[in-house]
Amino acid sequence: MTDELELLKKDWQKKTADLPTLSYEEIHKMIWKKSSSIVKWILIISILEFTLPQLLIFAPPMEEAMQIYDHIGVSNYLFALSLLIYAVALYFIFQFYQRFKEISVLDNSKNLMKKILRTRKTVKHYVLFSLSMIMVTIIIMIIGVYLKQDITEIVPELKDKLQDISPDKLKITLMLTIGIMGILLTLVMGCVYFLLYGLLLRKLNKNYAELRQLEF
């Protein structure tokens, strides 16, 4: 039994010796390529996230759903907010492009680590901004419902059926419904961001940890 173990040990050592060993430069280049690819995907996803909803707006179901903003009386406020969101979203897309250009240049480990940290920070700020804008939109809608004089105008097709319901009760019900739906939407989008950007950030974090091991 002991002889068999010795033979296995020698065989393993022989195989290990035959394996190619990577130099510092080769490992660094591999991490750099992986990081560059990850940032490229962050850029692509952010562009798709910006463009796809704009195409959906022209779909008939979305056009009908957006009429509720007119009924509540907040369409002008949400239009102004949309302009702000578009401007900031384009700014973040430009920032992701800048991060991609920066990280695509082969550099030393310390500078590459700085670029990875900068990219992580940009992504986190973008996710926080996107989720906060959902909540701001919901708050504007709730305020619009609260200030609405004739609450039945929000759902004109149900106006006759809502005549027997107290306006205050109907207003509170609508405000709670919008609030709950807004929280659920924020949670869903948070999960989507976590799956998309969170997965990519975890890979960047792994690359960062590997670079630290190379340096220290």
C-alpha positions in Angstrom: 0.0 0.0 0.0 2.8 2.4 0.9 4.6 1.6 -2.4 1.4 2.4 -4.3 1.1 5.8 -2.5 4.7 6.6 -3.3 4.2 5.7 -7.0 1.1 7.9 -7.1 3.0 10.8 -5.5 5.8 10.5 -7.9 3.4 10.3 -10.9 1.5 13.5 -9.6 4.8 15.4 -9.1 5.8 14.4 -12.6 2.5 15.7 -14.1 2.8 18.9 -12.1 6.3 19.5 -13.4 5.0 19.1 -17.0 2.3 21.7 -16.6 3.2 25.1 -18.1 3.8 27.9 -15.5 2.5 31.4 -16.3 4.7 34.4 -15.8 3.6 37.6 -14.0 3.1 39.3 -17.3 1.0 36.5 -18.8 -1.3 36.4 -15.7 -1.6 40.2 -15.7 -2.5 40.2 -19.4 -5.2 37.5 -18.9 -6.8 39.5 -16.0 -6.6 42.7 -18.1 -8.4 41.0 -21.1 -11.1 39.6 -18.8 -11.7 43.0 -17.2 -11.9 44.7 -20.5 -14.5 42.2 -21.7 -16.5 42.7 -18.5 -16.6 46.5 -18.9 -17.6 46.1 -22.6 -20.6 44.0 -21.5 -21.5 46.7 -18.9 -21.5 49.3 -21.7 -23.6 47.1 -24.0 -26.2 46.3 -21.3 -26.5 50.0 -20.4 -27.1 51.0 -24.0 -29.7 48.2 -24.5 -31.4 49.3 -21.2 -31.6 52.8 -22.5 -32.8 52.1 -26.0 -35.3 49.2 -25.5 -37.8 51.0 -23.3 -37.9 53.9 -25.9 -39.0 51.4 -28.5 -41.7 49.9 -26.2 -43.2 53.4 -25.6 -44.6 53.3 -29.2 -46.4 50.0 -28.6 -50.2 50.5 -28.3 -50.6 48.9 -24.8 -47.9 51.3 -23.5 -49.5 54.3 -25.1 -52.8 53.4 -23.4 -51.1 52.7 -20.0 -49.3 56.1 -20.2 -52.7 57.9 -20.5 -53.1 57.5 -16.7 -50.4 60.2 -16.3 -52.7 62.7 -18.1 -55.7 61.6 -16.0 -53.7 62.1 -12.8 -52.4 65.5 -14.1 -48.7 64.7 -13.7 -47.7 64.2 -17.4 -45.8 67.5 -17.6 -43.9 66.8 -14.4 -43.0 63.3 -15.5 -42.0 64.6 -19.0 -39.5 67.0 -17.3 -38.3 64.2 -15.1 -37.9 62.0 -18.2 -35.6 64.6 -19.8 -33.5 64.6 -16.6 -33.3 60.8 -16.6 -32.4 60.6 -20.3 -29.6 63.2 -19.8 -28.2 61.5 -16.7 -28.5 58.0 -18.4 -26.6 59.3 -21.4 -24.0 60.7 -19.1 -23.5 57.3 -17.4 -23.4 55.5 -20.8 -20.6 58.0 -21.8 -18.9 57.2 -18.4 -19.1 53.4 -19.1 -17.6 54.1 -22.6 -14.8 56.1 -20.9 -14.2 53.3 -18.4 -14.0 50.8 -21.3 -11.5 52.9 -23.2 -9.4 53.3 -20.1 -9.4 49.6 -19.1 -8.8 48.5 -22.8 -5.3 50.0 -22.6 -2.8 47.5 -21.2 -1.3 49.0 -18.0 0.5 48.0 -14.9 -1.4 46.3 -12.1 -1.8 49.3 -9.8 -3.3 51.4 -12.6 -5.5 48.5 -13.7 -6.8 48.1 -10.1 -7.6 51.8 -10.0 -9.6 51.5 -13.2 -11.5 48.5 -11.9 -12.4 50.5 -8.7 -13.5 53.4 -10.8 -15.7 51.2 -12.9 -17.3 49.6 -9.9 -18.0 53.0 -8.4 -19.6 54.2 -11.7 -21.9 51.1 -11.9 -23.0 51.4 -8.3 -23.9 55.1 -8.8 -25.8 54.3 -12.0 -27.9 51.5 -10.3 -28.7 53.8 -7.3 -29.7 56.6 -9.7 -32.0 54.3 -11.7 -33.7 52.9 -8.7 -34.2 56.3 -7.0 -35.8 57.7 -10.2 -38.4 54.9 -10.1 -39.3 55.9 -6.5 -39.3 59.7 -7.5 -41.8 58.8 -10.3 -44.0 56.9 -7.9 -43.9 59.8 -5.4 -44.9 62.3 -8.1 -47.9 60.1 -9.0 -49.0 59.7 -5.4 -48.8 63.5 -4.9 -50.8 63.9 -8.2 -53.5 61.6 -6.9 -53.6 63.4 -3.5 -54.0 66.8 -5.2 -56.6 65.6 -7.7 -60.0 67.3 -7.1 -62.2 64.8 -8.9 -60.6 61.5 -8.2 -62.9 59.6 -10.6 -61.3 61.3 -13.6 -58.3 59.1 -13.1 -60.3 56.1 -14.2 -63.1 57.6 -16.4 -64.2 54.2 -17.7 -65.2 53.3 -14.1 -66.7 56.6 -13.1 -70.3 55.4 -12.8 -69.2 52.4 -10.7 -67.2 54.6 -8.3 -70.0 57.1 -7.6 -71.0 55.2 -4.4 -67.4 55.1 -3.0 -66.2 57.9 -0.8 -63.7 60.2 -2.7 -61.3 60.2 0.3 -61.5 56.4 0.5 -60.9 56.0 -3.2 -58.0 58.5 -3.1 -56.3 56.6 -0.3 -56.9 53.3 -2.1 -55.3 54.6 -5.3 -52.4 56.1 -3.4 -51.7 52.9 -1.5 -52.0 50.9 -4.8 -49.5 53.1 -6.6 -47.2 53.0 -3.6 -47.2 49.2 -3.3 -46.8 48.8 -7.1 -43.9 51.2 -7.0 -42.2 49.4 -4.2 -42.7 46.0 -6.1 -41.3 47.6 -9.3 -38.3 48.9 -7.5 -37.6 45.5 -5.9 -38.0 43.8 -9.3 -35.7 46.2 -11.0 -33.2 45.9 -8.1 -33.2 42.2 -8.6 -32.6 42.6 -12.4 -29.8 45.1 -11.8 -28.3 42.7 -9.2 -28.4 39.8 -11.7 -27.0 41.8 -14.6 -24.6 44.3 -13.2 -24.0 42.4 -9.9 -22.8 39.4 -11.7 -20.4 41.5 -13.8 -19.2 43.4 -10.7 -18.5 40.1 -8.9 -16.2 39.1 -11.8 -14.5 42.5 -11.6 -14.0 42.0 -7.9 -12.4 38.7 -8.5 -10.1 40.2 -11.0 -9.2 42.9 -8.5 -8.5 40.3 -5.9 -6.2 38.4 -8.3 -4.3 41.7 -9.1 -3.8 42.4 -5.4 -2.3 38.9 -5.0 0.1 39.6 -7.9 1.1 43.0 -6.4 1.4 41.9 -2.8 
